[in-house]
Amino acid sequence: MRLEDLRPTKGSTHRRKRVGRGYGSGHGGHESGRGTKGQNSRSGGGVRLGFEGGQTPIWMRFPKRGFRNYTRIEYACVNVDTLGERFDANAEIDLNALLEAHIVKGRIERLKILGRGELTIPLTVRANHFTAEAKRKIEEAGGKAEVI
């Protein structure tokens, strides 16, 4: 059996109801299966999404506090001069090394290196993002800036 051989179970599919096409259609004639009178029988009738018959809707009853931007990407930002002060020459620096050195705190998953200050020792830095200035300073000092 292949995917194109699959068919719906007998009796599970129905023809679409063509309403509003007169008495010969088998759907009531002038009521067209919508019932007699009322908001839902009219064209364009019906209530908007979330309407609860005049009762205060659930989205108004719920408390609304704060805002959490769940699409935002949080970076731990560290400047080049901080790296030069805290680490020895030829050290390999990544987010874990910064957490162990207590330069970065919390549960941050991404690292960004900024270009403030000077760097005189060569370092191998692995981060998610570098500013152009930071990358230039690390490479001028004889180190490597690796994007992970």
Residue pairs with C-beta under 8 A, 6 or more apart in sequence:
17 27
17 33
18 25
18 27
19 25
19 27
19 28
19 32
19 33
19 34
20 32
21 27
21 32
22 29
23 29
27 33
31 41
34 40
34 41
35 41
38 45
39 45
39 46
39 47
40 46
47 53
50 57
50 58
50 59
51 57
52 58
73 110
74 108
74 109
74 110
75 108
75 110
75 111
75 112
75 128
75 129
76 95
76 98
76 104
76 106
76 108
76 110
76 111
76 112
77 112
77 113
77 114
78 98
78 103
78 104
78 111
78 112
78 113
78 114
79 113
79 114
79 115
79 116
79 117
79 134
80 113
80 114
80 115
80 116
80 117
80 118
80 119
80 134
80 137
80 138
81 116
81 117
81 118
81 119
82 103
82 117
83 93
83 113
83 119
83 123
83 125
84 117
84 118
84 119
84 120
84 121
84 123
86 101
86 103
87 93
87 97
87 101
87 121
87 123
88 121
89 121
89 122
89 123
90 121
90 122
90 123
90 124
91 97
91 123
91 124
92 123
92 124
92 126
93 123
93 124
93 125
93 126
94 111
94 125
94 126
94 127
94 148
95 104
95 108
95 109
95 110
95 111
95 127
98 104
98 111
99 105
104 111
110 128
110 129
111 127
111 128
111 129
112 127
112 128
112 129
112 130
112 131
113 125
113 127
113 129
113 130
113 131
113 134
113 135
113 138
113 145
114 131
114 133
114 134
115 131
115 132
115 133
115 134
115 135
115 136
115 137
118 137
119 137
119 138
119 140
119 141
119 143
120 141
121 141
121 143
122 141
122 142
122 143
123 138
123 141
123 143
123 144
124 143
124 144
124 146
125 138
125 143
125 144
125 145
125 146
126 146
126 147
126 148
127 145
127 146
127 147
127 148
128 147
128 148
129 147
130 138
130 145
130 147
134 145
135 145
138 144
138 145
139 145
